[in-house]
Amino acid sequence: MIMRKLILSNKVFVITSIFVFSFNSTVQAYVGLGPLIPVLGSIVLWVFVALITIFGFIVYPVKKILDKIKNKKKEKNKFNLT
């Protein structure tokens, strides 16, 4: 039963493909800016995400190092005051 359905669906696919590819013609249409606007928006978004990622990779370790230096100075001052 399943094999018959598969064979029938293959036949329908082949016949449909023959009709579609044999009777096609050139279609010329103006698409316009409709598809271009979301593409430009996606590009801007990807650039923004890339810049934020690079900024995060650079700034976060520097911030951690500066915090460690600050904490060492605070601890040093704490010991000197007592």
C-alpha positions as MATLAB code, in Angstrom:
seq = 'MIMRKLILSNKVFVITSIFVFSFNSTVQAYVGLGPLIPVLGSIVLWVFVALITIFGFIVYPVKKILDKIKNKKKEKNKFNLT';
ca = [
       0.000    0.000    0.000;
       2.751    2.424    0.964;
       4.803    1.486   -2.110;
       1.824    2.210   -4.382;
       1.433    5.675   -2.837;
       5.141    6.362   -3.293;
       5.081    5.206   -6.906;
       1.972    7.306   -7.592;
       3.498   10.378   -5.950;
       6.707    9.888   -7.966;
       4.694    9.692  -11.183;
       2.772   12.840  -10.305;
       6.035   14.631   -9.488;
       7.668   13.598  -12.757;
       4.645   14.565  -14.867;
       4.314   17.907  -13.092;
       8.030   18.594  -13.529;
       7.813   17.832  -17.247;
       4.936   20.279  -17.711;
       6.531   22.997  -15.627;
       9.935   22.849  -17.281;
       8.711   22.365  -20.846;
       6.162   25.184  -20.954;
       8.100   27.896  -19.160;
       8.685   31.304  -20.612;
      10.745   34.319  -19.670;
       8.988   36.639  -17.260;
      10.260   40.177  -16.887;
       8.995   42.100  -13.916;
      10.163   45.005  -11.819;
      10.673   43.884   -8.244;
      11.557   47.268   -6.793;
      13.006   48.098   -3.395;
      10.648   45.860   -1.441;
      13.052   42.930   -1.035;
      16.095   45.199   -0.699;
      14.959   47.057    2.417;
      14.879   43.978    4.733;
      18.259   42.876    3.362;
      19.767   46.260    4.205;
      18.183   46.107    7.650;
      19.690   42.679    8.232;
      23.124   43.899    7.159;
      22.927   46.854    9.542;
      21.842   44.537   12.349;
      24.718   42.093   11.705;
      27.249   44.928   11.659;
      25.837   46.287   14.935;
      25.984   42.852   16.584;
      29.557   42.333   15.349;
      30.665   45.703   16.738;
      29.024   45.015   20.104;
      30.694   41.587   20.229;
      34.131   42.977   19.425;
      33.599   45.785   21.930;
      32.636   43.214   24.576;
      35.687   41.072   23.922;
      37.963   44.086   24.293;
      36.322   46.027   27.131;
      35.310   43.215   29.513;
      38.837   41.850   30.148;
      40.209   45.389   30.520;
      37.466   46.158   33.058;
      38.277   43.011   35.030;
      41.990   43.886   35.103;
      41.250   47.437   36.263;
      38.921   46.112   38.985;
      41.664   43.794   40.251;
      44.147   46.678   40.344;
      41.610   48.835   42.217;
      40.921   46.061   44.741;
      44.645   45.588   45.359;
      45.044   49.319   45.991;
      42.077   49.287   48.382;
      43.488   46.316   50.273;
      46.902   47.976   50.448;
      45.333   51.179   51.791;
      43.261   49.190   54.262;
      46.365   47.545   55.710;
      48.237   50.845   55.871;
      45.413   52.596   57.741;
      45.128   50.019   60.524;
];
